[in-house]
Amino acid sequence: MAGGGFAVAAPGASQFEAKITPIVILSCIMAATGGLMFGYDVGVSGGVTSMPDFLNKFFPVVYRRTLQKDLDSNYCKYDNQGLQLFTSSLYLAGLTATFFASYTTRRLGRRLTMLIAGVFFILGVVFNTAAQDLAMLIIGRILLGCGVGFANQAVPLFLSEIAPTRIRGGLNILFQLNVTIGILFANLVNYGTNKIKGGWGWRLSLGLAGIPALLLTLGALMVVDTPNSLIERGRHEEGKEVLRKIRGTDNIEPEYLELVEASRVAKEVKHPFRNLLKRRNRPQLVIAMSLQLFQQCTGINAIMFYAPVLFNTVGFGGDASLYSAVIIGAVNVLSTCVSIYSVDKLGRRMLLLEAGVQMFLSQTAIAIILGIKVKDHSENLSHGFAIFVVILVCTFISAFAWSWGPLGWLIPSETFPLETRSAGQSVTVCINLLFTFVIAQAFLSMLCHFKYAIFLFFSGWVLVMSLFVLFLLPETKNVPIEEMTEKVWMQHWLWKRFMDDDIPVANGNGAFKNGHSNGF
């Protein structure tokens, strides 16, 4: 038990024999390109919405407002529901699509679900690039949102299930690394296309999303499905053969037997979404939903969506704001690499708690500087203070990138039992996209009304979520994915009270026994 009864680190768990095989590495890299597409969508929208040619064509009211001096508060220049809908419609569509994706992930497999996501992405790119009016633009964003819903449902599950236990965290974070690379790529593209004369630079920005869309589609065609998914769908021999290939050993019987038993238990569940609400599944559900809420309430997507707009607001010029967004994107990528290296060494809780302190201090400092220096109708942000704001934003971004960014996806994907894993991931994605939609739709209005205090609003949430981690989040480092109930939930000071006496839990040798919570 951890001191003070906060949380427990996972005890020694059984380690199945497994090599880090080329097929695992290649499969994970190809699958994680779904994150590349997601990241590009996040990054490109903020840059495009700050381009004068794009605003003049689709949002002329906003365009005229940006040209008029002393008309509105510095914080309110971009406050427009239509402009926010362009960004947020993607996430509303993704929220809806994830429920369909739950069915395909469970019935058709993780691989085919990723392929469906790739097709949606390609269609969305075509509509966006060829858009002639706002309706066509929104349709394209909705199609991209469907792709996000399917990809975010299937990819984290695929990565968690195919990876050997000892490096599961690092390989799963490849998804988030690709998200950050996609954001950086989008920022670089926006910086270049903003200089194109003739008013078509924004089309190139939106059209280049076709590159990650094609990579995901081709990757889904090339990878193998996970043994968990194959066995769950009754293809036992094929699942056993795939398990042998990805583990690089013939000694797969213990892990195979555990997967078969987990599948048998899963098949007894006829209504996985209804089963999620049962008492014994409440810890995983509460953790997953809370992580998604908290991930968005850090303010990260507000900054990533609207980084160029935000920097324009505090007095940067157009080129300078895009340049600053590129710097943020680069910090995001490098910091995610830190997480890949450290997550399976330091553990999930350590990264989340350290980052909470770092994010809280950096956001508070940003609020103080903007509160003193940037007023409604004038800004006195000197070059030195402007650089300091960028440094503080980068400090916040780096902390998020090695903690809440990747771990918000990793932890839910590895904690649900097989019988509720697809449904649980669906709820995870749904909650994430719901609050992403809310933040994307509301941020510019919040910026207008809260002004500099918006950073205090987000820092308050960072304090709350850090306390949540301290008291309620157990450590899942190095625990086999099918042994979470016995090794994690049944040994946590609070969550063990929700474990029923008749839960089948793995004993590490492929056999299962009944779990009893009374003795803890």
C-alpha positions as CSV (number, residue, x, y, z in Angstrom):
1,M,0.0,0.0,0.0
2,A,1.1,3.5,-0.7
3,G,1.7,5.8,2.3
4,G,-1.4,7.5,3.5
5,G,-3.7,5.1,1.7
6,F,-3.7,7.0,-1.5
7,A,-3.0,4.3,-4.1
8,V,-1.0,1.2,-4.6
9,A,1.7,0.4,-7.0
10,A,1.0,-2.8,-8.8
11,P,2.7,-5.8,-7.3
12,G,4.8,-8.2,-9.2
13,A,2.7,-9.5,-12.1
14,S,3.3,-12.5,-14.3
15,Q,5.4,-11.8,-17.3
16,F,4.7,-13.9,-20.4
17,E,7.6,-14.8,-22.6
18,A,7.8,-12.3,-25.4
19,K,10.4,-10.8,-27.7
20,I,10.2,-7.3,-29.2
21,T,9.6,-8.6,-32.8
22,P,9.7,-6.5,-36.0
23,I,6.1,-7.4,-36.7
24,V,5.0,-5.7,-33.4
25,I,7.1,-2.6,-34.0
26,L,5.9,-2.2,-37.6
27,S,2.3,-3.0,-36.8
28,C,2.3,-0.4,-34.0
29,I,3.9,2.3,-36.1
30,M,1.4,1.7,-38.9
31,A,-1.5,1.7,-36.6
32,A,-0.4,4.8,-34.8
33,T,-0.7,6.8,-38.0
34,G,-4.3,7.3,-36.9
35,G,-2.9,9.7,-34.4
36,L,-1.0,11.5,-37.2
37,M,-4.3,12.2,-38.9
38,F,-6.0,13.3,-35.6
39,G,-3.1,15.6,-34.8
40,Y,-3.0,17.2,-38.2
41,D,-6.7,17.9,-37.9
42,V,-6.2,19.6,-34.5
43,G,-3.2,21.6,-35.7
44,V,-4.4,22.7,-39.1
45,S,-7.7,24.2,-38.0
46,G,-6.2,26.8,-35.7
47,G,-3.8,28.0,-38.4
48,V,-6.3,28.0,-41.2
49,T,-8.8,30.0,-39.1
50,S,-6.2,32.8,-38.7
51,M,-5.6,33.1,-42.4
52,P,-7.2,36.2,-43.9
53,D,-8.1,34.5,-47.2
54,F,-9.9,31.7,-45.4
55,L,-11.8,34.1,-43.1
56,N,-12.7,36.4,-46.0
57,K,-14.3,33.5,-48.0
58,F,-16.1,31.7,-45.2
59,F,-16.4,34.1,-42.3
60,P,-16.4,37.7,-43.7
61,V,-17.8,39.1,-40.4
62,V,-14.8,37.9,-38.5
63,Y,-12.5,39.0,-41.2
64,R,-13.9,42.6,-41.1
65,R,-13.6,42.6,-37.3
66,T,-9.9,41.7,-37.4
67,L,-9.3,44.7,-39.7
68,Q,-11.1,47.3,-37.5
69,K,-9.1,48.9,-34.7
70,D,-10.6,49.6,-31.3
71,L,-14.0,48.1,-32.3
72,D,-13.8,45.1,-29.9
73,S,-11.8,43.9,-27.0
74,N,-8.5,42.4,-28.0
75,Y,-9.8,39.2,-26.5
76,C,-13.0,39.2,-28.6
77,K,-11.8,39.7,-32.2
78,Y,-12.4,36.1,-33.1
79,D,-15.5,35.4,-31.0
80,N,-17.8,33.8,-33.6
81,Q,-20.0,30.7,-33.2
82,G,-19.7,29.8,-36.9
83,L,-15.9,29.9,-36.7
84,Q,-15.9,27.8,-33.6
85,L,-18.3,25.3,-35.3
86,F,-15.8,24.8,-38.1
87,T,-13.4,23.5,-35.5
88,S,-15.8,21.7,-33.2
89,S,-18.1,20.0,-35.7
90,L,-15.3,17.4,-36.2
91,Y,-15.5,16.3,-32.6
92,L,-19.3,16.2,-32.4
93,A,-19.3,13.9,-35.4
94,G,-16.5,11.8,-33.8
95,L,-18.6,11.5,-30.6
96,T,-21.5,10.0,-32.6
97,A,-19.3,7.8,-34.7
98,T,-17.6,6.2,-31.8
99,F,-20.7,4.2,-30.9
100,F,-20.8,2.6,-34.3
101,A,-17.0,2.1,-34.0
102,S,-17.6,0.1,-30.8
103,Y,-19.7,-2.4,-32.7
104,T,-17.2,-2.8,-35.6
105,T,-14.2,-3.0,-33.2
106,R,-15.9,-5.9,-31.3
107,R,-17.5,-7.7,-34.2
108,L,-15.2,-7.0,-37.2
109,G,-11.9,-6.4,-35.4
110,R,-9.5,-3.6,-34.6
111,R,-7.9,-3.8,-38.1
112,L,-11.0,-3.3,-40.2
113,T,-12.2,-0.5,-37.9
114,M,-8.9,1.3,-38.6
115,L,-9.5,0.8,-42.3
116,I,-13.0,2.3,-42.1
117,A,-11.4,5.3,-40.3
118,G,-9.0,5.8,-43.1
119,V,-11.8,5.8,-45.7
120,F,-13.7,8.5,-43.8
121,F,-10.5,10.6,-43.5
122,I,-9.9,10.5,-47.2
123,L,-13.5,11.5,-48.0
124,G,-13.3,14.3,-45.5
125,V,-10.1,15.6,-47.0
126,V,-11.7,15.7,-50.5
127,F,-14.7,17.7,-49.3
128,N,-12.6,20.2,-47.3
129,T,-10.0,20.8,-50.1
130,A,-12.7,21.4,-52.7
131,A,-15.1,23.4,-50.4
132,Q,-16.9,26.3,-52.1
133,D,-19.2,27.3,-49.2
134,L,-19.5,26.8,-45.5
135,A,-21.9,23.8,-45.8
136,M,-19.3,21.9,-47.9
137,L,-16.6,22.8,-45.4
138,I,-18.7,21.5,-42.5
139,I,-19.6,18.3,-44.3
140,G,-15.9,17.6,-44.8
141,R,-15.2,18.2,-41.1
142,I,-18.0,15.9,-40.2
143,L,-16.5,13.1,-42.3
144,L,-13.2,13.7,-40.7
145,G,-14.9,13.5,-37.4
146,C,-16.3,10.1,-38.3
147,G,-12.7,9.0,-39.0
148,V,-11.6,10.3,-35.7
149,G,-14.3,8.4,-33.9
150,F,-13.3,5.1,-35.6
151,A,-9.6,5.6,-35.3
152,N,-9.6,6.7,-31.6
153,Q,-11.7,3.7,-30.8
154,A,-9.6,1.1,-32.5
155,V,-6.0,2.3,-32.4
156,P,-5.4,2.5,-28.6
157,L,-7.0,-0.9,-28.2
158,F,-4.9,-2.4,-31.0
159,L,-1.7,-1.0,-29.6
160,S,-2.4,-2.2,-26.0
161,E,-3.3,-5.7,-27.1
162,I,-0.5,-6.3,-29.5
163,A,2.3,-4.9,-27.4
164,P,4.3,-7.1,-24.9
165,T,3.4,-6.1,-21.3
166,R,6.8,-4.6,-20.4
167,I,6.8,-2.1,-23.2
168,R,3.0,-1.7,-23.6
169,G,3.1,1.9,-22.3
170,G,5.8,3.1,-24.7
171,L,4.2,1.5,-27.7
172,N,0.8,2.7,-26.9
173,I,2.1,6.3,-26.6
174,L,3.2,6.0,-30.3
175,F,-0.4,7.0,-31.0
176,Q,0.0,10.2,-29.0
177,L,3.5,10.8,-30.5
178,N,1.9,10.7,-33.9
179,V,-0.8,13.2,-32.7
180,T,2.0,15.6,-31.8
181,I,3.9,15.0,-35.0
182,G,0.6,15.7,-36.9
183,I,0.2,19.0,-35.0
184,L,3.8,20.0,-35.8
185,F,3.4,19.0,-39.4
186,A,0.2,21.1,-39.6
187,N,1.8,24.1,-38.0
188,L,4.7,23.9,-40.5
189,V,2.3,23.6,-43.4
190,N,0.2,26.6,-42.2
191,Y,3.4,28.7,-41.8
192,G,4.3,28.0,-45.4
193,T,0.8,28.2,-47.0
194,N,0.0,31.5,-45.2
195,K,2.6,33.1,-47.5
196,I,1.0,31.8,-50.7
197,K,-0.5,34.6,-52.8
198,G,-3.8,34.1,-54.7
199,G,-6.0,33.0,-51.8
200,W,-5.6,29.3,-52.1
201,G,-3.1,28.5,-49.4
202,W,-5.7,27.3,-47.0
203,R,-6.8,24.7,-49.6
204,L,-3.3,23.2,-49.6
205,S,-3.2,23.1,-45.8
206,L,-6.5,21.2,-45.7
207,G,-5.6,19.0,-48.7
208,L,-2.3,17.8,-47.3
209,A,-4.3,15.9,-44.6
210,G,-4.6,13.3,-47.4
211,I,-1.0,12.2,-46.6
212,P,-1.7,10.8,-43.1
213,A,-5.2,9.6,-44.3
214,L,-3.5,7.4,-47.0
215,L,-0.9,6.2,-44.5
216,L,-3.6,5.0,-42.1
217,T,-5.6,3.3,-44.8
218,L,-2.5,1.5,-46.2
219,G,-1.4,0.7,-42.7
220,A,-4.7,-0.9,-41.9
221,L,-4.4,-3.1,-45.0
222,M,-1.0,-4.3,-44.0
223,V,-1.2,-5.0,-40.3
224,V,-2.5,-8.2,-38.6
225,D,-5.4,-8.1,-36.2
226,T,-4.7,-8.7,-32.5
227,P,-4.8,-12.2,-31.0
228,N,-7.4,-10.8,-28.5
229,S,-9.7,-9.7,-31.2
230,L,-9.3,-12.9,-33.3
231,I,-9.9,-15.2,-30.3
232,E,-12.9,-13.0,-29.2
233,R,-14.4,-13.6,-32.7
234,G,-13.9,-17.4,-32.5
235,R,-10.8,-17.6,-34.7
236,H,-8.7,-19.4,-32.2
237,E,-6.1,-21.1,-34.4
238,E,-5.5,-17.9,-36.3
239,G,-5.2,-16.0,-33.0
240,K,-2.7,-18.5,-31.7
241,E,-0.6,-18.3,-34.9
242,V,-0.6,-14.5,-34.7
243,L,0.3,-14.6,-31.0
244,R,3.3,-16.8,-31.9
245,K,4.4,-14.4,-34.6
246,I,4.1,-11.2,-32.6
247,R,5.8,-12.8,-29.5
248,G,8.6,-14.4,-31.4
249,T,8.5,-17.6,-29.4
250,D,6.7,-21.0,-29.3
251,N,6.1,-20.7,-25.6
252,I,2.8,-18.9,-25.9
253,E,0.5,-21.4,-24.2
254,P,0.1,-19.5,-20.9
255,E,-0.8,-16.3,-22.6
256,Y,-2.9,-18.0,-25.1
257,L,-4.9,-19.9,-22.4
258,E,-5.4,-16.6,-20.6
259,L,-6.8,-14.9,-23.7
260,V,-9.1,-17.9,-24.4
261,E,-10.5,-17.8,-20.9
262,A,-10.9,-14.0,-21.0
263,S,-12.8,-14.4,-24.3
264,R,-15.0,-17.1,-22.8
265,V,-15.9,-14.7,-20.0
266,A,-16.4,-11.9,-22.5
267,K,-18.9,-13.9,-24.5
268,E,-21.1,-14.4,-21.5
269,V,-21.7,-10.7,-21.6
270,K,-24.6,-10.0,-24.0
271,H,-24.9,-6.3,-23.4
272,P,-21.4,-4.8,-22.9
273,F,-22.7,-1.2,-22.5
274,R,-25.1,-2.3,-19.8
275,N,-22.4,-4.4,-18.2
276,L,-20.2,-1.3,-17.9
277,L,-22.7,0.1,-15.4
278,K,-22.3,-2.9,-13.0
279,R,-20.6,-2.2,-9.7
280,R,-17.5,-4.2,-10.5
281,N,-16.8,-2.2,-13.6
282,R,-17.3,1.2,-11.9
283,P,-13.7,1.8,-11.0
284,Q,-12.5,1.5,-14.7
285,L,-15.4,3.5,-15.9
286,V,-14.9,6.3,-13.4
287,I,-11.2,6.4,-14.1
288,A,-11.6,6.4,-17.9
289,M,-14.3,9.1,-17.9
290,S,-12.5,11.3,-15.4
291,L,-9.2,11.2,-17.4
292,Q,-11.0,12.3,-20.5
293,L,-12.7,15.2,-18.7
294,F,-9.5,16.3,-17.0
295,Q,-7.5,16.0,-20.2
296,Q,-9.6,18.6,-21.9
297,C,-9.9,20.8,-18.8
298,T,-6.2,21.3,-18.8
299,G,-6.9,23.7,-21.6
300,I,-4.5,21.9,-24.0
301,N,-6.9,21.8,-26.9
302,A,-7.9,25.4,-26.5
303,I,-4.2,26.3,-26.9
304,M,-3.5,23.8,-29.7
305,F,-6.7,24.6,-31.7
306,Y,-6.2,28.4,-31.5
307,A,-2.5,28.9,-30.9
308,P,-2.1,31.3,-33.8
309,V,-5.3,33.1,-32.8
310,L,-4.2,33.3,-29.2
311,F,-0.8,34.7,-30.1
312,N,-2.5,37.2,-32.4
313,T,-4.7,38.2,-29.5
314,V,-1.7,39.0,-27.2
315,G,0.0,41.1,-29.9
316,F,2.0,38.8,-32.1
317,G,1.9,39.5,-35.9
318,G,0.4,36.9,-38.3
319,D,3.8,35.4,-39.2
320,A,5.0,35.5,-35.6
321,S,1.9,33.8,-34.3
322,L,2.3,30.9,-36.7
323,Y,6.0,30.7,-36.0
324,S,5.3,30.5,-32.3
325,A,2.8,27.7,-33.0
326,V,5.5,25.8,-34.8
327,I,7.7,26.1,-31.8
328,I,4.9,24.7,-29.6
329,G,4.4,21.8,-32.0
330,A,8.1,20.9,-31.8
331,V,8.1,21.0,-28.0
332,N,5.0,18.8,-28.1
333,V,6.8,16.1,-30.1
334,L,10.0,16.1,-28.1
335,S,8.2,15.9,-24.8
336,T,6.1,13.0,-26.0
337,C,9.3,11.1,-26.7
338,V,10.2,11.7,-23.0
339,S,7.0,9.9,-22.1
340,I,7.7,6.9,-24.4
341,Y,11.1,6.5,-22.6
342,S,9.9,7.0,-19.1
343,V,6.3,5.7,-18.8
344,D,7.3,2.0,-18.3
345,K,10.1,3.0,-15.9
346,L,8.7,5.8,-13.7
347,G,5.1,4.7,-14.0
348,R,1.9,6.5,-14.9
349,R,1.2,8.2,-11.5
350,M,4.7,9.8,-11.2
351,L,4.4,11.5,-14.7
352,L,0.9,12.8,-14.0
353,L,1.7,14.3,-10.6
354,E,4.9,16.0,-11.7
355,A,3.1,17.4,-14.7
356,G,0.3,18.7,-12.6
357,V,2.7,21.0,-10.7
358,Q,4.4,22.2,-13.8
359,M,1.1,23.0,-15.7
360,F,-0.4,24.7,-12.7
361,L,2.6,27.1,-12.2
362,S,3.0,27.9,-15.9
363,Q,-0.7,28.7,-16.5
364,T,-0.8,30.9,-13.3
365,A,2.2,32.8,-14.5
366,I,0.7,33.3,-18.0
367,A,-2.5,34.7,-16.4
368,I,-0.5,37.1,-14.2
369,I,1.5,38.5,-17.2
370,L,-1.5,38.9,-19.5
371,G,-3.6,40.4,-16.7
372,I,-1.0,43.1,-16.1
373,K,0.2,43.7,-19.7
374,V,-2.8,43.0,-22.1
375,K,-5.9,45.2,-21.7
376,D,-9.1,45.2,-23.6
377,H,-8.2,47.9,-26.1
378,S,-4.5,48.1,-25.8
379,E,-1.6,45.8,-25.4
380,N,1.8,46.6,-23.8
381,L,3.3,43.2,-24.2
382,S,7.0,44.0,-25.0
383,H,9.1,41.7,-27.1
384,G,10.7,40.2,-24.0
385,F,7.4,39.5,-22.3
386,A,6.0,38.0,-25.5
387,I,8.9,35.6,-25.6
388,F,8.4,34.8,-22.0
389,V,4.7,33.9,-22.7
390,V,5.8,31.5,-25.4
391,I,8.3,29.9,-23.0
392,L,5.6,29.5,-20.4
393,V,3.2,28.0,-23.0
394,C,6.0,25.6,-24.0
395,T,6.5,24.7,-20.4
396,F,2.8,23.8,-20.1
397,I,2.8,21.9,-23.4
398,S,5.8,19.8,-22.5
399,A,4.3,18.8,-19.2
400,F,1.0,17.8,-20.9
401,A,2.8,16.0,-23.6
402,W,4.6,13.6,-21.3
403,S,1.7,13.0,-19.0
404,W,-2.0,13.8,-19.6
405,G,-1.8,13.7,-23.4
406,P,-0.6,10.1,-23.9
407,L,-1.7,8.7,-20.5
408,G,-5.3,9.9,-21.0
409,W,-5.5,7.3,-23.8
410,L,-3.1,4.7,-22.5
411,I,-4.7,4.1,-19.0
412,P,-8.3,3.4,-20.2
413,S,-7.1,1.2,-23.0
414,E,-5.3,-1.1,-20.7
415,T,-7.6,-1.3,-17.7
416,F,-11.0,-2.5,-19.0
417,P,-11.5,-6.3,-19.0
418,L,-12.0,-7.9,-22.4
419,E,-15.8,-8.3,-22.0
420,T,-16.2,-4.5,-21.7
421,R,-13.1,-3.3,-23.5
422,S,-14.7,-2.2,-26.7
423,A,-17.6,-0.6,-24.9
424,G,-15.3,1.0,-22.4
425,Q,-13.1,2.4,-25.1
426,S,-16.2,3.7,-26.9
427,V,-17.3,5.6,-23.8
428,T,-13.7,6.9,-23.3
429,V,-13.6,8.3,-26.8
430,C,-17.1,9.6,-26.5
431,I,-16.4,11.5,-23.3
432,N,-13.1,12.8,-24.8
433,L,-14.8,14.1,-27.9
434,L,-17.7,15.5,-26.0
435,F,-15.5,17.7,-23.9
436,T,-13.2,18.5,-26.9
437,F,-16.3,19.7,-28.7
438,V,-17.4,21.8,-25.7
439,I,-14.0,23.4,-25.3
440,A,-13.6,24.0,-29.1
441,Q,-17.0,25.5,-29.4
442,A,-16.7,27.7,-26.3
443,F,-13.0,28.7,-26.1
444,L,-13.1,31.9,-28.2
445,S,-16.2,33.0,-26.3
446,M,-14.6,32.1,-23.0
447,L,-11.5,34.1,-24.1
448,C,-13.7,37.1,-24.8
449,H,-15.5,37.0,-21.4
450,F,-12.8,35.6,-19.1
451,K,-9.9,37.4,-20.8
452,Y,-6.6,36.5,-19.1
453,A,-8.5,34.7,-16.3
454,I,-9.1,31.8,-18.7
455,F,-5.7,30.5,-17.7
456,L,-6.6,30.6,-14.0
457,F,-9.8,28.7,-14.9
458,F,-7.8,25.9,-16.5
459,S,-5.1,26.0,-13.7
460,G,-7.9,25.4,-11.2
461,W,-8.8,22.2,-13.0
462,V,-5.2,21.1,-13.1
463,L,-5.2,21.3,-9.3
464,V,-8.4,19.2,-9.0
465,M,-7.1,16.5,-11.4
466,S,-3.8,16.3,-9.6
467,L,-5.6,15.5,-6.4
468,F,-7.7,12.9,-8.2
469,V,-4.5,11.2,-9.4
470,L,-3.0,11.4,-5.9
471,F,-5.9,9.7,-4.2
472,L,-7.8,7.6,-6.7
473,L,-5.6,6.5,-9.6
474,P,-3.7,3.2,-9.1
475,E,-0.5,2.3,-10.9
476,T,-0.8,0.0,-13.9
477,K,2.8,-0.2,-14.9
478,N,4.0,-3.6,-16.0
479,V,0.7,-5.4,-15.2
480,P,-0.5,-7.8,-17.9
481,I,-3.7,-6.4,-19.5
482,E,-5.8,-9.4,-18.6
483,E,-4.7,-9.3,-14.9
484,M,-5.7,-5.8,-14.0
485,T,-8.6,-6.9,-11.8
486,E,-6.5,-9.0,-9.5
487,K,-3.3,-7.0,-9.6
488,V,-4.7,-3.5,-9.5
489,W,-8.4,-3.0,-8.7
490,M,-8.6,-5.6,-5.9
491,Q,-5.6,-4.1,-4.2
492,H,-6.5,-0.5,-4.3
493,W,-7.7,1.1,-1.0
494,L,-11.0,2.3,-2.4
495,W,-11.7,0.5,-5.6
496,K,-11.4,-3.0,-4.0
497,R,-14.8,-2.3,-2.4
498,F,-16.5,-2.4,-5.8
499,M,-15.1,-5.8,-6.7
500,D,-17.7,-8.6,-6.6
501,D,-16.8,-12.0,-5.0
502,D,-17.4,-13.9,-8.2
503,I,-15.2,-12.0,-10.6
504,P,-13.0,-14.4,-12.6
505,V,-9.4,-13.2,-12.4
506,A,-6.3,-14.6,-13.9
507,N,-3.7,-16.2,-11.6
508,G,-0.9,-15.6,-14.2
509,N,-0.8,-19.2,-15.4
510,G,-3.6,-19.1,-17.9
511,A,-6.1,-20.4,-15.4
512,F,-8.7,-18.3,-13.7
513,K,-10.0,-18.2,-10.2
514,N,-12.7,-16.3,-8.3
515,G,-11.8,-13.0,-6.8
516,H,-12.7,-12.2,-3.2
517,S,-12.6,-8.7,-1.9
518,N,-13.3,-9.4,1.7
519,G,-9.7,-10.2,2.6
520,F,-8.2,-7.0,1.4
